[in-house]
Amino acid sequence: MAKFTFRFEDEKLETKVVEQEAKGLSILEVTEDHDIHLNHNCGEVCACSTCHIYVEQGNEHLQEISDREEDFIDRAIDPRIESRLGCQCVILDDDAEFEVIIPDQSGIIGHEH
């Protein structure tokens, strides 16, 4: 099983650690499976930057970043070298460990689940 540690820039939210078989899923799908808030306005088609995250650990177990994803990351708030879009982070290995930081979502008008 893949292990995910989700930390939040919003200090009111506590770190959440989850495990699941995730090969072939996106990190966004994992957040939805575990009721972790991550905006996603475009329906997971890489047409916005609302599901912007920072992958601190486990990037080598994700599908490579595409030029299109890089273009949308450039439009995100505070992009960094570890920035990815949750909808595009397809997990390649069920034995992987990930550490993900979810930026503060309060300033984004987006899909709430």
Rosetta silent file (secondary structure, phi, psi, omega in degrees, C-alpha in Angstrom):
SEQUENCE: MAKFTFRFEDEKLETKVVEQEAKGLSILEVTEDHDIHLNHNCGEVCACSTCHIYVEQGNEHLQEISDREEDFIDRAIDPRIESRLGCQCVILDDDAEFEVIIPDQSGIIGHEH
SCORE:     score description
SCORE:     0.000 S_00000001
   1 L     0.000  142.161  175.368    0.000    0.000    0.000 S_00000001
   2 E   -78.971  145.440  179.445    1.108    3.526   -0.730 S_00000001
   3 E  -114.432  133.709 -177.949    1.460    5.847    2.257 S_00000001
   4 E  -125.230  127.429  171.459    0.534    9.530    2.046 S_00000001
   5 E  -110.911  115.081  179.283    1.321   12.229    4.574 S_00000001
   6 E  -104.361  118.998  174.267   -0.689   15.360    3.860 S_00000001
   7 E  -110.577  158.986 -173.313    0.442   18.540    5.600 S_00000001
   8 E  -128.149  138.047  172.949   -1.316   21.875    5.250 S_00000001
   9 L   -67.221  -30.570  175.392   -0.124   25.472    5.024 S_00000001
  10 L   -72.241  107.176 -172.829   -3.337   26.376    6.844 S_00000001
  11 L   -66.898  -11.639  176.961   -2.154   25.807   10.414 S_00000001
  12 L   -75.254  -16.425 -178.160   -5.713   25.152   11.619 S_00000001
  13 L   -97.879  135.637 -179.733   -5.655   21.835    9.730 S_00000001
  14 L   -86.840  149.705  175.166   -3.886   18.831   11.199 S_00000001
  15 L   -56.743  140.946  179.343   -1.530   16.569    9.282 S_00000001
  16 E  -126.609  129.753  178.417   -3.326   13.536    7.903 S_00000001
  17 E  -114.228  127.365 -179.830   -1.642   10.195    7.142 S_00000001
  18 E  -135.008  156.256  175.974   -3.465    7.675    4.970 S_00000001
  19 E  -131.618  140.201  174.964   -2.617    4.398    3.250 S_00000001
  20 E  -166.762  159.261  170.174   -4.302    2.836    0.259 S_00000001
  21 L   -71.727  122.800 -169.492   -3.660    0.938   -2.929 S_00000001
  22 L  -133.583    0.680 -178.789   -3.219    3.850   -5.279 S_00000001
  23 L   -55.413  126.854  179.773   -1.385    2.709   -8.408 S_00000001
  24 L    91.879  -12.008  176.804   -3.047    4.430  -11.374 S_00000001
  25 L   -91.497  161.536  172.990   -4.847    7.002   -9.226 S_00000001
  26 E   -94.424  160.929  175.499   -3.957   10.671   -8.966 S_00000001
  27 H   -60.981  -35.574  175.966   -3.079   12.359   -5.698 S_00000001
  28 H   -58.426  -43.615  178.894   -6.276   14.385   -6.139 S_00000001
  29 H   -63.263  -36.728  177.515   -8.279   11.132   -6.214 S_00000001
  30 H   -64.432  -42.173  178.695   -6.542    9.995   -3.023 S_00000001
  31 H   -61.310  -40.161  179.569   -7.532   13.256   -1.296 S_00000001
  32 H   -67.223  -37.450  178.995  -11.138   12.713   -2.343 S_00000001
  33 H   -62.506  -24.333 -174.269  -11.095    9.105   -1.092 S_00000001
  34 L  -118.590   19.206  176.269  -10.085   10.373    2.363 S_00000001
  35 L    54.112   44.277  175.657  -12.142   13.586    2.564 S_00000001
  36 L  -103.017  122.981 -175.047   -9.090   15.849    2.353 S_00000001
  37 L   -69.558  121.935  171.827   -9.985   19.242    0.918 S_00000001
  38 L  -146.700  113.590  179.670   -8.194   20.079   -2.355 S_00000001
  39 L   -57.208  150.736  174.964   -9.862   22.446   -4.800 S_00000001
  40 L  -162.271   96.897 -173.888  -10.254   21.265   -8.385 S_00000001
  41 L   -83.324  -28.542 -169.651  -12.242   23.456  -10.736 S_00000001
  42 L   -92.931    0.281  179.762  -11.543   21.935  -14.144 S_00000001
  43 L    78.811   30.241  174.700  -12.648   18.367  -13.497 S_00000001
  44 L    67.854   35.152 -179.109   -9.143   16.871  -13.467 S_00000001
  45 L  -116.029   16.656  177.744   -8.245   17.737  -17.070 S_00000001
  46 L    58.966   53.355  179.696   -5.208   19.982  -16.451 S_00000001
  47 L  -125.919    9.544  175.943   -6.993   23.210  -17.398 S_00000001
  48 L  -155.025 -172.151  178.945   -6.459   25.245  -14.214 S_00000001
  49 L  -127.507   21.064 -175.554   -4.153   25.379  -11.205 S_00000001
  50 L   -71.543  -19.366  178.250   -6.616   25.048   -8.316 S_00000001
  51 L   -98.709   27.440  179.681   -5.306   21.591   -7.288 S_00000001
  52 E   -60.777  131.670  178.455   -1.752   22.920   -6.922 S_00000001
  53 E  -138.253  169.767  171.958    0.288   20.994   -4.325 S_00000001
  54 E  -115.283  120.165  177.587    3.902   20.587   -3.244 S_00000001
  55 E   -95.089  103.184 -176.714    5.280   17.037   -3.476 S_00000001
  56 E   -83.390  -28.389 -179.398    8.030   16.991   -0.855 S_00000001
  57 E  -147.360  138.800  174.018    8.687   13.233   -1.058 S_00000001
  58 L   102.239    4.102 -177.897    7.810   10.539   -3.585 S_00000001
  59 H   -56.446  -30.039 -179.201    8.009   12.492   -6.830 S_00000001
  60 H   -69.309  -12.454  178.956    9.995    9.638   -8.394 S_00000001
  61 H  -101.563   16.519  179.561    6.893    7.438   -7.985 S_00000001
  62 E  -116.916  153.039  173.359    4.708    9.787  -10.036 S_00000001
  63 L   -56.972  143.567 -178.387    4.103   10.105  -13.742 S_00000001
  64 L   -59.181  148.609  178.350    6.462   12.679  -15.249 S_00000001
  65 L   -70.085  138.177  179.603    5.372   16.275  -15.365 S_00000001
  66 L   -95.995  163.819  176.164    4.081   17.375  -18.777 S_00000001
  67 H   -60.187  -39.736  179.457    4.674   20.697  -20.534 S_00000001
  68 H   -62.215  -45.072  178.159    0.973   21.486  -20.131 S_00000001
  69 H   -61.191  -43.849  178.352    1.123   20.868  -16.384 S_00000001
  70 H   -58.082  -40.703  178.788    4.212   23.085  -16.105 S_00000001
  71 H   -60.386  -42.545 -179.456    2.344   25.865  -17.915 S_00000001
  72 H   -75.181  -30.738  175.228   -0.520   25.737  -15.412 S_00000001
  73 H   -62.316  -37.145  177.949    1.834   25.511  -12.422 S_00000001
  74 L   -59.695  -22.737  179.537    3.329   28.813  -13.584 S_00000001
  75 L   -91.505   -7.074 -177.953   -0.151   30.326  -13.028 S_00000001
  76 L   -74.873  162.701  175.094   -0.494   28.919   -9.505 S_00000001
  77 L   -76.711  126.481  176.962    0.010   30.927   -6.327 S_00000001
  78 L    55.006   57.876  176.587    3.612   30.588   -5.096 S_00000001
  79 L   -67.722  144.912  179.668    4.930   27.921   -7.492 S_00000001
  80 L  -132.971  174.762 -179.284    8.079   26.117   -6.348 S_00000001
  81 L   -62.036  -30.360 -178.914   10.397   23.473   -7.759 S_00000001
  82 L   -92.215    9.987  179.686    8.333   20.764   -5.972 S_00000001
  83 E   -69.112  140.431  172.713    5.012   22.094   -7.339 S_00000001
  84 E  -145.995  168.241  170.507    2.640   19.730   -9.101 S_00000001
  85 E  -101.077  126.854 -176.528   -1.043   19.615   -9.939 S_00000001
  86 H   -55.874  -34.058 -178.089   -2.820   16.983   -7.864 S_00000001
  87 H   -71.372  -18.787 -176.731   -4.936   15.888  -10.830 S_00000001
  88 H  -103.790   -3.143 -179.296   -1.816   15.125  -12.877 S_00000001
  89 L   -86.549   79.533 -179.748    0.159   13.248  -10.196 S_00000001
  90 E   -82.021  127.991 -174.212   -0.594    9.694  -11.312 S_00000001
  91 E   -82.284  129.383 -175.554    0.877    7.157   -8.897 S_00000001
  92 L   -99.802  -14.598 -170.499    3.092    4.508  -10.465 S_00000001
  93 L  -143.197  123.477  178.903    3.940    2.333   -7.449 S_00000001
  94 L   -72.416  -11.845 -179.824    1.768    0.991   -4.626 S_00000001
  95 L   -97.726   11.353 -174.930    4.806    0.658   -2.344 S_00000001
  96 L   -82.940  158.140  172.148    5.671    4.364   -2.476 S_00000001
  97 E  -119.733  134.785 -178.164    5.643    6.912    0.330 S_00000001
  98 E  -124.985  142.356  168.403    4.547   10.471   -0.349 S_00000001
  99 E  -122.616  121.953 -173.629    4.718   13.667    1.614 S_00000001
 100 E  -126.677  133.792  172.816    2.462   16.360    0.194 S_00000001
 101 E  -105.177  128.395  176.468    1.885   19.931    1.317 S_00000001
 102 E  -100.177  117.351  179.963   -1.475   21.403    0.402 S_00000001
 103 L   -60.597  162.204  177.274   -1.246   25.184    0.054 S_00000001
 104 L   -57.734  120.873 -175.837   -3.753   27.393    1.833 S_00000001
 105 L   -93.849   -3.430 -172.297   -6.979   26.937   -0.127 S_00000001
 106 L   -64.455  -25.823 -179.115   -8.902   29.801    1.531 S_00000001
 107 L   -91.264    3.375 -177.081   -8.153   32.324   -1.230 S_00000001
 108 L  -105.877  126.775  172.287   -9.284   30.050   -4.046 S_00000001
 109 L   -85.352  110.429 -173.795  -12.841   30.024   -5.271 S_00000001
 110 L  -154.581 -179.771  179.440  -13.158   26.381   -6.136 S_00000001
 111 L   -63.691  128.737  174.729  -14.957   23.094   -5.881 S_00000001
 112 L  -107.927  138.756  173.921  -15.657   22.038   -2.310 S_00000001
 113 L  -116.982    0.000    0.000  -16.337   18.401   -1.503 S_00000001
